[in-house]
Structure formats: structure tokens, C-alpha cells
Amino acid sequence: MLASAIWILLLCMQERLSLWEIIGLRCGFSIYCSWLTTATILNIAIACKASGLDDTKFGVGFEEGWAIAILYIAWGVYIASSWWQKNPLYAAVMLWPFSAIADQQGGKGRSAIQYHCYTIMSMHAAYVIIL
């Protein structure tokens, strides 16, 4: 799904479109592809946890460290994809799930994850403005 959506987005980014096509196709697919990216990363993380990557097997703090690593990997994916496409809307959507993650993890007392979310969001917001 993600590959076909990105392919469609890349094709529509190369064509000259009317205002309605830009709003409907480019903006719509930018948001859709960005959310598919988030969902794909989340599914990979869930699959890793289900396959045994957890605190019980690797010790206390492993899951938190793994979550922080995934946040930075996700940020790298968003930076690379949006830079390649020159698409600030695609990049901007990342702020939404990261703010939800920061809010949820802060409520559970996982301040390290929350801190890294806010750090990444701050740098990413500057990147979106520059892009």
C-alpha cells in the first residue's frame, strides 16, 4: 500500500495540475502517504514487540530505548522522503502522531520518550518551515 501510494504521489508531483487537482490529489495523497508511513513504522514496531523484543527478555529499559530509536528512525524516514519529494505537507503530518506519542507516553510516566518526541518535533518543525 505504501509503495503504490508513494508512486502515485511522485507521479502527480511531476505533472502540472489545476488548483482543484492540487488540493485533491497532491494534498490528499501527501497526507495519505504520510499516515501510511506512520502506520507502517508502527506495524513494524508492534511486530518486533510481538516477536519478543521486550523488557522481560532483554532487561529493564530495553523497550524505552527501542522506542526512542524507532522515533529517530521514523524521523529519518520522514526527512528523507519529504526532501526527495520536496513536499512540506508530507513532512508536516509527522508532527501529529509524534505529539500524540509524546502526550500518551508522558501520561504513563515515560519522560525520556516524551522528551525525545518534543526534541524531534522542535527540529522537525524548523525543517518543515525551511523545506
Helices and strands as residue ranges (DSSP letters): H 2-14, H 19-21, I 22-27, H 28-50, H 55-58, H 62-85, H 88-92, H 95-107, H 111-130
